[in-house]
Structure formats: structure tokens, C-alpha cells
């Protein structure tokens, strides 16, 4: 949703996110779609919402992305719970191929921080 980055603490994360957005061919704000499957009833678009509603919007964003893809690349720490875990569970329930890059991420992180 528009302005989701305004809730973030790290200015570096915000800058990185905005830079990635600038590379996109198309940006979809799920809470602005006509399709009611991706909207929370009686909630206006935008970022003026509670922390609980933000979580709902992010979950619907994930569902939208998974409903519109053919394969999933994930960065998920096995055993952890949260949005990425929920997204992987949903993707697998749809029969999507999920590739988790966690081990590769750890290897690269460890290589760079030695």
C-alpha cells in the first residue's frame, strides 16, 4: 500500500525500498484494486491505519503476489513464524514451487562478515 515505508524505522531500508520501486515496470497497490478479494471491508486505501490493519494489508499483498505468480523465491528462516511463513504455506497450498534461499543468504552473510 502507498506509504507502507513510512512505518519503517530504518532510513536505509526506506531508501532501498524506494530505489527498488523506481526500477519496477509496474507497481500495484493492492488496497486500491477493484477486486474485493484483496481489500479489507470498510478500510480506505493508504497508510493511515493501525498496526493490526497494516498486518492485514501486508497479508493481502502477499496473497495477491502469490495469486499472480508461477514460482516463489523466499528468504525465510526455517522454524520462524510470521508473514513470510504464512506466504510460503499459502504458496505451497496452491502448488507453487517455493525455493527458499535462506542457506545461501547465510553463507553469503558469513563470507562477508568474516
C-alpha positions as CSV (number, residue, x, y, z in Angstrom):
1,X,0.0,0.0,0.0
2,X,1.1,3.5,-0.6
3,X,3.3,4.8,2.2
4,X,3.9,1.5,3.8
5,X,7.6,2.5,4.2
6,X,6.5,5.4,6.4
7,X,6.1,2.9,9.2
8,X,9.7,1.7,9.0
9,X,12.4,2.8,11.4
10,X,15.5,2.5,9.3
11,X,16.0,5.3,6.8
12,X,18.4,2.9,4.9
13,X,15.6,0.4,4.4
14,X,13.2,3.2,3.2
15,X,15.8,4.4,0.7
16,X,16.5,0.9,-0.6
17,X,12.7,0.2,-1.0
18,X,12.1,3.4,-2.9
19,X,15.1,2.7,-5.1
20,X,13.7,-0.8,-5.9
21,X,10.3,0.8,-6.7
22,X,12.0,3.1,-9.2
23,X,13.2,0.0,-11.1
24,X,9.7,-1.5,-11.4
25,X,7.9,-1.7,-14.7
26,X,4.6,-1.7,-12.8
27,X,3.7,-1.1,-9.2
28,X,0.4,-2.5,-7.9
29,X,-1.2,-1.0,-4.7
30,X,-3.3,-4.0,-3.7
31,X,-5.6,-2.0,-1.4
32,X,-6.5,0.2,-4.4
33,X,-7.6,-2.7,-6.7
34,X,-11.2,-3.1,-7.7
35,X,-11.0,-6.8,-6.8
36,X,-12.5,-7.2,-3.3
37,X,-10.5,-10.3,-2.5
38,X,-7.6,-8.1,-1.8
39,X,-9.3,-5.4,0.3
40,X,-10.3,-5.2,3.9
41,X,-14.0,-4.2,4.1
42,X,-14.6,-0.6,5.2
43,X,-10.9,0.3,5.2
44,X,-9.8,3.1,3.0
45,X,-6.6,2.8,0.9
46,X,-3.4,4.3,2.2
47,X,-1.3,4.2,5.3
48,X,-3.4,5.9,8.0
49,X,-4.2,2.6,9.7
50,X,-3.5,0.7,12.9
51,X,-0.6,-1.7,13.3
52,X,-3.0,-4.6,13.2
53,X,-4.6,-3.3,10.0
54,X,-1.1,-2.9,8.5
55,X,-0.5,-6.6,9.1
56,X,-3.8,-7.4,7.4
57,X,-2.8,-5.3,4.4
58,X,0.6,-6.9,4.1
59,X,-1.0,-10.4,4.3
60,X,-3.4,-9.4,1.5
61,X,-0.4,-8.0,-0.5
62,X,1.3,-11.4,-0.2
63,X,-1.8,-13.3,-1.3
64,X,-2.1,-11.0,-4.3
65,X,1.5,-11.6,-5.3
66,X,1.2,-15.4,-4.9
67,X,-2.1,-15.4,-6.8
68,X,-0.2,-13.8,-9.7
69,X,3.0,-15.7,-9.9
70,X,4.2,-19.1,-11.1
71,X,7.1,-19.6,-8.8
72,X,8.3,-18.3,-5.4
73,X,11.8,-17.2,-4.2
74,X,11.8,-16.8,-0.4
75,X,14.2,-15.7,2.2
76,X,12.7,-17.4,5.2
77,X,14.5,-18.7,8.4
78,X,13.1,-22.2,8.9
79,X,11.2,-22.5,12.1
80,X,10.2,-18.8,12.3
81,X,6.6,-17.6,12.1
82,X,5.2,-14.5,10.5
83,X,4.3,-13.1,7.1
84,X,6.9,-15.0,5.1
85,X,5.9,-18.3,6.8
86,X,2.3,-17.6,6.0
87,X,3.1,-16.7,2.4
88,X,5.1,-20.0,2.0
89,X,2.2,-22.0,3.4
90,X,-0.2,-20.3,1.1
91,X,2.1,-20.8,-1.9
92,X,2.5,-24.5,-1.2
93,X,-1.2,-24.9,-0.7
94,X,-1.6,-23.6,-4.3
95,X,1.0,-26.0,-5.6
96,X,3.6,-23.3,-6.4
97,X,7.2,-24.2,-6.4
98,X,8.9,-22.5,-3.5
99,X,12.7,-22.0,-3.4
100,X,14.0,-20.8,0.0
101,X,17.3,-19.0,-0.3
102,X,18.0,-18.9,3.5
103,X,21.1,-21.1,3.5
104,X,22.6,-19.2,0.5
105,X,21.9,-16.0,2.3
106,X,23.6,-17.2,5.5
107,X,26.6,-18.4,3.5
108,X,27.0,-15.0,1.8
109,X,26.4,-13.1,5.0
110,X,29.1,-15.2,6.8
111,X,31.5,-14.8,4.0
112,X,31.1,-11.0,4.0
113,X,31.3,-10.6,7.8
114,X,34.5,-12.7,8.4
